[in-house]
Amino acid sequence: MSENNDYLGVNSQSRLYGDVLILMLKGAGYALVACLVLWFVIAVIIGIGRALPEDSRQAPDPINRSSLELQVTDILVA
């Protein structure tokens, strides 16, 4: 049996263009789904942040790594 099922009666170049178009639209659909999932995750994180009480938003960070100070003797000079 022949693998060339030409149901629409188009030439091979038009069929190739159609196949490429379908694959590009499929990839664009996947990208759209990925962007929507990322947007949804960010929206959920923002929603959780807004649901917290005001006092917890203004509280200092419990693990303040930015207050660590390096002394000059701690830096190794090669």
C-alpha positions in Angstrom: 0.0 0.0 0.0 1.0 3.5 -0.6 1.9 5.8 2.3 0.9 8.9 0.4 -2.8 9.4 1.4 -3.7 12.5 -0.5 -7.3 13.1 0.6 -7.4 16.8 -0.4 -5.9 16.5 -3.8 -3.1 19.0 -3.2 0.5 18.8 -4.5 3.4 17.8 -2.3 4.7 21.3 -1.8 1.3 22.6 -0.5 1.0 19.6 1.7 4.5 20.3 3.1 3.5 23.9 3.8 0.4 22.7 5.6 2.3 20.2 7.7 4.8 22.9 8.7 2.0 25.3 9.6 0.3 22.7 11.8 3.6 22.0 13.6 4.2 25.7 14.2 0.7 26.2 15.5 1.2 23.2 17.8 4.4 24.6 19.2 2.7 28.0 19.7 0.0 26.2 21.6 2.5 24.6 23.9 4.2 27.9 24.5 0.8 29.5 25.3 0.1 26.7 27.8 3.5 27.1 29.4 3.1 30.9 29.7 -0.4 30.5 31.2 0.8 28.0 33.8 3.6 30.4 34.7 1.2 33.3 35.0 -1.1 31.2 37.2 1.7 30.2 39.5 2.8 33.9 39.9 -0.8 34.9 40.5 -1.2 32.3 43.2 2.0 33.5 44.9 0.8 37.1 44.8 -2.6 36.0 46.1 -1.0 34.3 49.1 1.1 37.4 49.8 -2.0 39.6 49.8 -3.9 37.2 52.1 -1.2 37.6 54.8 -1.9 40.0 57.6 -0.3 43.5 57.3 2.0 42.9 60.3 3.6 40.0 58.7 4.3 42.0 55.5 6.2 44.7 57.4 8.1 42.4 59.8 11.9 42.1 59.3 13.3 39.0 57.7 13.8 36.2 60.3 17.0 35.0 58.6 18.8 38.3 57.7 21.7 37.1 55.7 22.4 40.6 54.5 23.6 41.6 58.0 26.5 39.2 57.8 29.8 41.0 57.7 33.0 39.7 56.3 36.2 40.8 58.0 39.3 41.5 55.9 41.1 38.6 57.6 38.5 36.1 56.3 39.4 36.9 52.7 42.2 34.7 51.3 44.6 36.5 49.1 46.3 34.3 46.5 
